[in-house]
Amino acid sequence: MLAIINARLHPVSSSPVRGALLLDGGSIREIGDIRVPGDVPVIDARDRIVTPGIIEAHCHAGLSEEGIGWEGNDGNERSDPMTPHVRAIDGANPEDKAFGFFREAGITSSQLTPGSANIIGGEQLVAKSKETLFIDEMVVLRPSGMKAALGENPKRVYGPKKSPATRMGNAAVMRKWLSKALAYSKKKESGSDPDFDMILEALLPVVHGDIPLRIHCHRADDILTAIRLAEEFSLDFSLEHVTQGHLLADTLAEKAIPCAAGPSMVHEAKVEMRGNGFEGVATMHRAGVRICLTNDHPVVHGRNLPAAAGMLQAAGLSSDDALGTITLAAARHMGLGDRLGSLEVGKDADVVIWSGDPLDARSFADVTIIDGEVVHRRGDDA
C-alpha cells in the first residue's frame, strides 16, 4: 500500500478536493478526506496538485525509436498497402528511450500503433510506461484497435506505379479488403473451410465489430470518406488526427464519433495539415465532439503532451476540460475509461504529483506512479 497525503486532488471525473489518496494492490482504494493507516508508507504532496496519469492515445513509441535511425524504424511494414496481420507487440521495443521520457513527464499509458503508410497497417496495443525488458509486461489491452489510413500517406508511399495512387484508390483498396473479409467470414460461418488467409483472419475482428478501426485522416474530405466506409461496413471506428474536423464538428458530434486530435503543436508538414492548430480542436470540443488530444509521438514528443493541453486551454477550454483531453477522454478513446484516466476508487493506481499547474510548461512531474509503484521521482525532496 501507499498513501499520498496533503494533496490538491484533481480527479478529472469530479471537482478538485483536498485530501489523501490511498493506493492498494495497483488500484485506488480511497480518495479524499480519509484516515491513512499508520503502517502505510506515505508521500507528502505538500499541497501540490495530484492528477491521474497522462495518456498519449495515439503514438508510435517503441516502434519509431529515439536516436537510432533505420535500426529502430519499425513502425511501417511498407512491403504492401494491406498489412492488418502485423502486430505492434512484435515490433515495440520497451527499451526505447521514449518510455523513460514518458515516465519523467507523467505519461503513464499510451496506445502504440503502426504508422500510416498503409491503408490498413496493423494491430495496436495500449501499454503502461513501465521500465522492463519485456513488452508483454507493459500491455494493458491488446488488441486495442486496428490502424488504418487515408489521405496523402498511402498514395505517396505506393503511387504512382502501384495502387493506391489516388484518394479514390485509397478507398477502393480498403473497400476491397473489407468486402473480402466479410465473404471469408460468411464461408467460415456456413461450415465451409476456406483456405487460411492471415490477412483476412486479422480483419475478422474489425468486420465483426470486436475492435475499432482507427482511421488516420486529416482533410475534411478524407474524414467524410472514413465515415462513409465505416458506416458502409457497420464498423466500430475512431478518427485519428482530424486536422479539419472543425469544419465537420456538428457531424462528428451528432454521430458521436471518437476523435483523437493532433498533433497540433507542429508546423503544416504536408498539404492536408493546412490550418493545423489548437483553435480547431477547441471548436470541436465546444461542439460536443468526443475529442482527446494526441502529440502523435514522435511527430511531436509525447513528453510535451501536458504543454499541448495547456495550449488548448489558451485556445478557450477550461483547465479541467483541457486536462481531461489527455486523461479521461484519452482513456475512453482507447476503450479503457473504466480503468484509466481519472482518480476514482477501483481504477488503476496511475498517479502524478506535479510541481505546479500540470498544464503550465514550467511545471514538472515530481512523482510518477504506475500501478501503485513509484517509477519516477524528481529530486531528493520530491
Secondary structure, DSSP 8 states (H G I E B T S, - for coil): -EEEEEEEE--SSS--EEEEEEEETTEEEEEES----TTS-EEE-TT-EEEE-EEEEEE-TTTB-TTT-GGGB-S--TT-SB-TT-BGGGT--TT-HHHHHHHHHTEEEEEE---SSSSEEEEEEEEE----S-GGGGEEEEEEEEEEE-SHHHHHHHTTTSS--SHHHHHHHHHHHHHHHHHHHHHHHTT------HHHHHHHHHHTTSS-EEEEE-SHHHHHHHHHHHHHTT--EEEEE-TTGGGGHHHHHHTT--EEE---SS---SGGGTT-SHHHHHHHHHTT--EEE--TTTTS-GGGHHHHHHHHHHTT--HHHHHHTTTHHHHHHTT-TTTSSS--TTSB--EEEESS-TTSTT--EEEEEETTEEEEE-STT-
